[in-house]
Amino acid sequence: MAITEKCAAETAINTLFPHYSMSVREMIQDMINELTEAIGDAEKHDSGNSAAGTRVRKVMQACKGLAQDVRVKVQGDKNSR
């Protein structure tokens, strides 16, 4: 029964935190992809486009969340070994 409870808990965690089931490499690659896509908006912002700056801030906030997810995953992996 404990195995079933663990599987249900993992399913709940994976539903709430989709990055939790990804490898650390995949999580970091997601961050790299987000930042790469934001380069165009960063250039527009540097040219004076305020709306592009808003989009850059949005991407940076998402990356901040991804970075925290990586930290939690790495810490959890370390503690489980």
N, CA, C and O atoms as a MOPAC input file, in Angstrom:
PM7 MOZYME 1SCF
protein

 N      0.81600 1    -1.19300 1     0.00000 1
 C      0.00000 1     0.00000 1     0.00000 1
 C      0.86100 1     1.25900 1     0.00000 1
 O      0.47000 1     2.27300 1    -0.57800 1
 N      2.01100 1     1.20700 1     0.63200 1
 C      2.90100 1     2.35800 1     0.66600 1
 C      3.39100 1     2.71800 1    -0.73600 1
 O      3.57800 1     3.89100 1    -1.05900 1
 N      3.59300 1     1.70100 1    -1.55600 1
 C      4.03900 1     1.94900 1    -2.92400 1
 C      2.96500 1     2.70800 1    -3.69700 1
 O      3.28000 1     3.63000 1    -4.45000 1
 N      1.70200 1     2.33100 1    -3.51900 1
 C      0.60600 1     3.02300 1    -4.18500 1
 C      0.52700 1     4.47000 1    -3.72400 1
 O      0.31300 1     5.37200 1    -4.53400 1
 N      0.70100 1     4.69400 1    -2.41700 1
 C      0.65700 1     6.05500 1    -1.89600 1
 C      1.78700 1     6.88400 1    -2.47900 1
 O      1.58300 1     8.05000 1    -2.81600 1
 N      2.97000 1     6.30800 1    -2.60300 1
 C      4.09100 1     7.03600 1    -3.16200 1
 C      3.81900 1     7.39000 1    -4.61700 1
 O      4.10300 1     8.51100 1    -5.03900 1
 N      3.28100 1     6.46500 1    -5.38600 1
 C      2.97300 1     6.73400 1    -6.79100 1
 C      1.92700 1     7.83500 1    -6.91500 1
 O      2.03000 1     8.69600 1    -7.78800 1
 N      0.92400 1     7.81100 1    -6.04900 1
 C     -0.10000 1     8.85600 1    -6.07600 1
 C      0.51500 1    10.19500 1    -5.71000 1
 O      0.17800 1    11.21800 1    -6.30700 1
 N      1.41700 1    10.19900 1    -4.73000 1
 C      2.08000 1    11.44000 1    -4.32000 1
 C      2.95500 1    11.97500 1    -5.45100 1
 O      2.96300 1    13.17600 1    -5.72100 1
 N      3.68300 1    11.08900 1    -6.10100 1
 C      4.52100 1    11.51900 1    -7.22700 1
 C      3.66800 1    12.08100 1    -8.34700 1
 O      4.04200 1    13.07300 1    -8.97300 1
 N      2.53300 1    11.46500 1    -8.60600 1
 C      1.63200 1    11.95900 1    -9.64300 1
 C      1.13100 1    13.34800 1    -9.29100 1
 O      1.05900 1    14.22200 1   -10.15500 1
 N      0.78400 1    13.55800 1    -8.02700 1
 C      0.31800 1    14.87400 1    -7.59100 1
 C      1.42200 1    15.91200 1    -7.72200 1
 O      1.17300 1    17.03100 1    -8.17100 1
 N      2.62800 1    15.55200 1    -7.33600 1
 C      3.76100 1    16.47500 1    -7.44000 1
 C      4.02800 1    16.80900 1    -8.90600 1
 O      4.22900 1    17.97300 1    -9.25500 1
 N      4.03000 1    15.79300 1    -9.75600 1
 C      4.29100 1    16.02400 1   -11.18100 1
 C      3.20800 1    16.88700 1   -11.82200 1
 O      3.48900 1    17.64000 1   -12.75400 1
 N      1.97500 1    16.78600 1   -11.33200 1
 C      0.88900 1    17.61300 1   -11.85000 1
 C      1.06300 1    19.05900 1   -11.41300 1
 O      0.89300 1    19.98300 1   -12.20800 1
 N      1.40200 1    19.24800 1   -10.14300 1
 C      1.57000 1    20.60200 1    -9.61700 1
 C      2.86900 1    21.25000 1   -10.07300 1
 O      2.91500 1    22.45600 1   -10.31900 1
 N      3.92200 1    20.45000 1   -10.18500 1
 C      5.23900 1    20.95300 1   -10.55200 1
 C      5.77000 1    20.15200 1   -11.73600 1
 O      6.51500 1    19.19100 1   -11.54300 1
 N      5.39800 1    20.53200 1   -12.95700 1
 C      5.76400 1    19.71700 1   -14.12800 1
 C      7.27100 1    19.59700 1   -14.32400 1
 O      7.73100 1    18.60700 1   -14.89500 1
 N      8.05600 1    20.57600 1   -13.86800 1
 C      9.50000 1    20.50500 1   -14.04400 1
 C     10.13800 1    19.48800 1   -13.10100 1
 O     11.27700 1    19.07200 1   -13.31400 1
 N      9.40200 1    19.08300 1   -12.05000 1
 C      9.95100 1    18.16300 1   -11.05900 1
 C     10.32500 1    16.82200 1   -11.68000 1
 O     11.29700 1    16.19600 1   -11.25700 1
 N      9.57000 1    16.37800 1   -12.67100 1
 C      9.83300 1    15.06800 1   -13.26900 1
 C     10.89700 1    15.13000 1   -14.36500 1
 O     11.32200 1    14.09000 1   -14.86900 1
 N     11.33000 1    16.33300 1   -14.73900 1
 C     12.35100 1    16.49500 1   -15.76800 1
 C     13.73500 1    16.30300 1   -15.15200 1
 O     13.91300 1    16.45000 1   -13.94300 1
 N     14.70300 1    15.97700 1   -15.99200 1
 C     16.07400 1    15.91200 1   -15.50900 1
 C     16.59100 1    17.33500 1   -15.32700 1
 O     16.04400 1    18.28200 1   -15.89300 1
 N     17.63800 1    17.47300 1   -14.54300 1
 C     18.23000 1    18.79000 1   -14.31900 1
 C     18.70900 1    19.36900 1   -15.64500 1
 O     18.55800 1    20.56500 1   -15.89600 1
 N     19.28100 1    18.52900 1   -16.48600 1
 C     19.75400 1    18.99200 1   -17.79100 1
 C     18.60800 1    19.56800 1   -18.61100 1
 O     18.75400 1    20.62400 1   -19.22700 1
 N     17.45800 1    18.87500 1   -18.62300 1
 C     16.29800 1    19.35400 1   -19.36500 1
 C     15.77400 1    20.67400 1   -18.79300 1
 O     15.35200 1    21.55900 1   -19.53700 1
 N     15.80700 1    20.79100 1   -17.48600 1
 C     15.34800 1    22.01900 1   -16.84500 1
 C     16.23900 1    23.20300 1   -17.22600 1
 O     15.74400 1    24.29200 1   -17.51700 1
 N     17.54700 1    22.98200 1   -17.22100 1
 C     18.48200 1    24.04600 1   -17.59300 1
 C     18.33500 1    24.37400 1   -19.07200 1
 O     18.41000 1    25.54000 1   -19.46000 1
 N     18.12600 1    23.36000 1   -19.89600 1
 C     17.92700 1    23.60700 1   -21.32300 1
 C     16.67600 1    24.44500 1   -21.55500 1
 O     16.66500 1    25.30400 1   -22.43700 1
 N     15.62200 1    24.20900 1   -20.77700 1
 C     14.41500 1    25.03400 1   -20.86300 1
 C     14.73900 1    26.49500 1   -20.58000 1
 O     14.25700 1    27.39200 1   -21.27300 1
 N     15.56200 1    26.72700 1   -19.55300 1
 C     15.95200 1    28.09700 1   -19.22400 1
 C     16.73700 1    28.72700 1   -20.36900 1
 O     16.50100 1    29.88000 1   -20.73000 1
 N     17.66000 1    27.97700 1   -20.93300 1
 C     18.46100 1    28.47900 1   -22.04800 1
 C     17.55800 1    28.83200 1   -23.23000 1
 O     17.74000 1    29.87100 1   -23.86600 1
 N     16.58700 1    27.96600 1   -23.52200 1
 C     15.66500 1    28.22000 1   -24.63000 1
 C     14.84700 1    29.48600 1   -24.38800 1
 O     14.66800 1    30.29900 1   -25.29500 1
 N     14.35300 1    29.64900 1   -23.15800 1
 C     13.58000 1    30.85200 1   -22.81500 1
 C     14.42400 1    32.10300 1   -23.02000 1
 O     13.95900 1    33.08300 1   -23.60200 1
 N     15.66700 1    32.07000 1   -22.54200 1
 C     16.53900 1    33.24000 1   -22.64700 1
 C     16.92200 1    33.52700 1   -24.09600 1
 O     16.99900 1    34.68500 1   -24.50600 1
 N     17.15800 1    32.47400 1   -24.86200 1
 C     17.50900 1    32.65000 1   -26.27000 1
 C     16.37000 1    33.32300 1   -27.02900 1
 O     16.60000 1    34.19800 1   -27.86400 1
 N     15.14300 1    32.90800 1   -26.73200 1
 C     13.98600 1    33.50800 1   -27.38500 1
 C     13.79500 1    34.96700 1   -26.98200 1
 O     13.20400 1    35.74500 1   -27.73200 1
 N     14.28700 1    35.34000 1   -25.80900 1
 C     14.11400 1    36.70700 1   -25.31100 1
 C     15.14600 1    37.68200 1   -25.87200 1
 O     15.00400 1    38.89000 1   -25.68500 1
 N     16.16300 1    37.19600 1   -26.54400 1
 C     17.21800 1    38.07400 1   -27.04800 1
 C     16.65700 1    39.12300 1   -28.00700 1
 O     17.05700 1    40.28600 1   -27.94800 1
 N     15.75200 1    38.73300 1   -28.87600 1
 C     15.14400 1    39.68300 1   -29.81400 1
 C     14.43000 1    40.81100 1   -29.08500 1
 O     14.56400 1    41.98000 1   -29.44800 1
 N     13.66900 1    40.45100 1   -28.05200 1
 C     12.98000 1    41.47400 1   -27.27300 1
 C     13.96800 1    42.33500 1   -26.49400 1
 O     13.73100 1    43.52900 1   -26.30500 1
 N     15.06300 1    41.74900 1   -26.04300 1
 C     16.08000 1    42.53400 1   -25.33900 1
 C     16.68400 1    43.58400 1   -26.26600 1
 O     16.92900 1    44.71900 1   -25.85700 1
 N     16.91900 1    43.19600 1   -27.51000 1
 C     17.45000 1    44.15300 1   -28.48800 1
 C     16.44500 1    45.26200 1   -28.77100 1
 O     16.81800 1    46.42900 1   -28.89300 1
 N     15.16300 1    44.89100 1   -28.87400 1
 C     14.12600 1    45.90000 1   -29.07400 1
 C     14.04700 1    46.84800 1   -27.88300 1
 O     13.87800 1    48.05600 1   -28.04900 1
 N     14.16900 1    46.29300 1   -26.68800 1
 C     14.15400 1    47.12200 1   -25.48000 1
 C     15.32100 1    48.11500 1   -25.49800 1
 O     15.15300 1    49.29300 1   -25.18200 1
 N     16.48900 1    47.62700 1   -25.86800 1
 C     17.66100 1    48.49900 1   -25.93800 1
 C     17.47500 1    49.62500 1   -26.94600 1
 O     18.10000 1    50.67900 1   -26.83000 1
 N     16.61700 1    49.39900 1   -27.93200 1
 C     16.33400 1    50.42800 1   -28.94000 1
 C     15.22400 1    51.37700 1   -28.49300 1
 O     14.87700 1    52.31400 1   -29.21200 1
 N     14.66800 1    51.13500 1   -27.30600 1
 C     13.66800 1    52.05200 1   -26.76600 1
 C     12.24300 1    51.54200 1   -26.74900 1
 O     11.33500 1    52.30600 1   -26.42100 1
 N     12.00600 1    50.28700 1   -27.08800 1
 C     10.65900 1    49.72100 1   -27.11300 1
 C     10.28100 1    49.25800 1   -25.70100 1
 O     10.80000 1    48.25400 1   -25.21300 1
 N      9.37800 1    49.99400 1   -25.05300 1
 C      8.98600 1    49.68300 1   -23.67300 1
 C      8.24100 1    48.35400 1   -23.55800 1
 O      8.42900 1    47.62200 1   -22.58700 1
 N      7.40500 1    48.04000 1   -24.53400 1
 C      6.64900 1    46.78400 1   -24.49300 1
 C      7.59100 1    45.58100 1   -24.54100 1
 O      7.33000 1    44.56100 1   -23.90300 1
 N      8.67300 1    45.69900 1   -25.28800 1
 C      9.65100 1    44.60900 1   -25.34800 1
 C     10.30600 1    44.41400 1   -23.98400 1
 O     10.61200 1    43.28800 1   -23.59200 1
 N     10.51800 1    45.51000 1   -23.26700 1
 C     11.07900 1    45.41000 1   -21.91800 1
 C     10.16800 1    44.64400 1   -20.98100 1
 O     10.63300 1    43.87700 1   -20.13700 1
 N      8.86700 1    44.85300 1   -21.13300 1
 C      7.89400 1    44.11400 1   -20.32300 1
 C      7.98800 1    42.62100 1   -20.62000 1
 O      7.93900 1    41.79500 1   -19.70800 1
 N      8.12100 1    42.28100 1   -21.89400 1
 C      8.24300 1    40.86300 1   -22.27400 1
 C      9.54000 1    40.26000 1   -21.72800 1
 O      9.55900 1    39.10400 1   -21.30600 1
 N     10.62100 1    41.04200 1   -21.73600 1
 C     11.89700 1    40.55600 1   -21.19000 1
 C     11.75000 1    40.30000 1   -19.69300 1
 O     12.21600 1    39.27800 1   -19.19000 1
 N     11.10600 1    41.22000 1   -18.98300 1
 C     10.91100 1    41.02600 1   -17.54300 1
 C     10.07900 1    39.77300 1   -17.26200 1
 O     10.34500 1    39.04400 1   -16.30600 1
 N      9.07900 1    39.53100 1   -18.09900 1
 C      8.23000 1    38.34200 1   -17.93600 1
 C      9.04800 1    37.06300 1   -18.10400 1
 O      8.89900 1    36.11800 1   -17.32900 1
 N      9.90900 1    37.03800 1   -19.11900 1
 C     10.76600 1    35.86800 1   -19.35100 1
 C     11.74800 1    35.69600 1   -18.18900 1
 O     11.99600 1    34.57600 1   -17.74200 1
 N     12.29800 1    36.79300 1   -17.71200 1
 C     13.25500 1    36.71400 1   -16.60600 1
 C     12.57500 1    36.17100 1   -15.34300 1
 O     13.17700 1    35.39500 1   -14.60000 1
 N     11.33900 1    36.57200 1   -15.10400 1
 C     10.60000 1    36.05800 1   -13.94700 1
 C     10.36200 1    34.55900 1   -14.09700 1
 O     10.47900 1    33.80900 1   -13.12800 1
 N     10.02800 1    34.12400 1   -15.30600 1
 C      9.83200 1    32.68600 1   -15.54500 1
 C     11.13100 1    31.92600 1   -15.32100 1
 O     11.12300 1    30.84100 1   -14.74000 1
 N     12.24900 1    32.48800 1   -15.77800 1
 C     13.54800 1    31.83700 1   -15.58900 1
 C     13.93300 1    31.78000 1   -14.11300 1
 O     14.56700 1    30.82700 1   -13.66100 1
 N     13.54300 1    32.81000 1   -13.37400 1
 C     13.80000 1    32.80300 1   -11.93300 1
 C     13.08700 1    31.60800 1   -11.28700 1
 O     13.65600 1    30.91800 1   -10.44000 1
 N     11.84200 1    31.37500 1   -11.69600 1
 C     11.09700 1    30.22300 1   -11.18900 1
 C     11.73100 1    28.90800 1   -11.60300 1
 O     11.81000 1    27.97300 1   -10.80600 1
 N     12.18200 1    28.83300 1   -12.85000 1
 C     12.85600 1    27.62100 1   -13.32600 1
 C     14.14500 1    27.38000 1   -12.54400 1
 O     14.45900 1    26.24500 1   -12.18600 1
 N     14.88700 1    28.45400 1   -12.28200 1
 C     16.13500 1    28.32300 1   -11.52500 1
 C     15.85400 1    27.78500 1   -10.12200 1
 O     16.59200 1    26.93600 1    -9.62000 1
 N     14.79600 1    28.27400 1    -9.49500 1
 C     14.44000 1    27.77100 1    -8.16800 1
 C     14.04400 1    26.30100 1    -8.23500 1
 O     14.38400 1    25.52500 1    -7.34200 1
 N     13.33300 1    25.91600 1    -9.28100 1
 C     12.96800 1    24.50700 1    -9.45300 1
 C     14.21600 1    23.63100 1    -9.59600 1
 O     14.26600 1    22.52400 1    -9.06000 1
 N     15.22100 1    24.13100 1   -10.32200 1
 C     16.48400 1    23.38800 1   -10.47100 1
 C     17.14800 1    23.24400 1    -9.10600 1
 O     17.61900 1    22.16300 1    -8.75300 1
 N     17.18500 1    24.31600 1    -8.35100 1
 C     17.81300 1    24.26100 1    -7.02000 1
 C     17.12900 1    23.22200 1    -6.13000 1
 O     17.79500 1    22.43700 1    -5.45500 1
 N     15.80300 1    23.22500 1    -6.13500 1
 C     15.04000 1    22.28600 1    -5.31100 1
 C     15.29500 1    20.85300 1    -5.76900 1
 O     15.47800 1    19.95800 1    -4.94400 1
 N     15.30800 1    20.64000 1    -7.07200 1
 C     15.54000 1    19.28700 1    -7.62000 1
 C     16.92400 1    18.78400 1    -7.25500 1
 O     17.08000 1    17.64300 1    -6.81900 1
 N     17.93000 1    19.63100 1    -7.43300 1
 C     19.30300 1    19.21900 1    -7.12800 1
 C     19.44000 1    18.91200 1    -5.63000 1
 O     20.06300 1    17.92100 1    -5.24800 1
 N     18.86100 1    19.76100 1    -4.79800 1
 C     18.92400 1    19.53100 1    -3.34000 1
 C     18.21300 1    18.23200 1    -2.97500 1
 O     18.70800 1    17.45700 1    -2.15700 1
 N     17.04900 1    17.99500 1    -3.58400 1
 C     16.31600 1    16.76200 1    -3.32200 1
 C     17.08100 1    15.53500 1    -3.76900 1
 O     17.10300 1    14.52100 1    -3.07200 1
 N     17.71400 1    15.62600 1    -4.94300 1
 C     18.53400 1    14.50600 1    -5.42700 1
 C     19.70500 1    14.23500 1    -4.48800 1
 O     20.02800 1    13.08600 1    -4.18700 1
 N     20.33200 1    15.31500 1    -4.03200 1
 C     21.48000 1    15.17300 1    -3.13600 1
 C     21.04500 1    14.50900 1    -1.81900 1
 O     21.73400 1    13.62500 1    -1.31000 1
 N     19.91800 1    14.93400 1    -1.28300 1
 C     19.46100 1    14.39000 1    -0.00700 1
 C     18.97000 1    12.95900 1    -0.10600 1
 O     18.95600 1    12.23600 1     0.89100 1
 N     18.56500 1    12.54000 1    -1.30500 1
 C     18.05700 1    11.17700 1    -1.47200 1
 C     19.15400 1    10.16300 1    -1.76000 1
 O     18.89600 1     8.96000 1    -1.79900 1
 N     20.36100 1    10.63600 1    -1.95700 1
 C     21.47000 1     9.71400 1    -2.28200 1
 C     22.19500 1     9.28700 1    -1.04400 1
 O     23.15100 1     8.51600 1    -1.12400 1

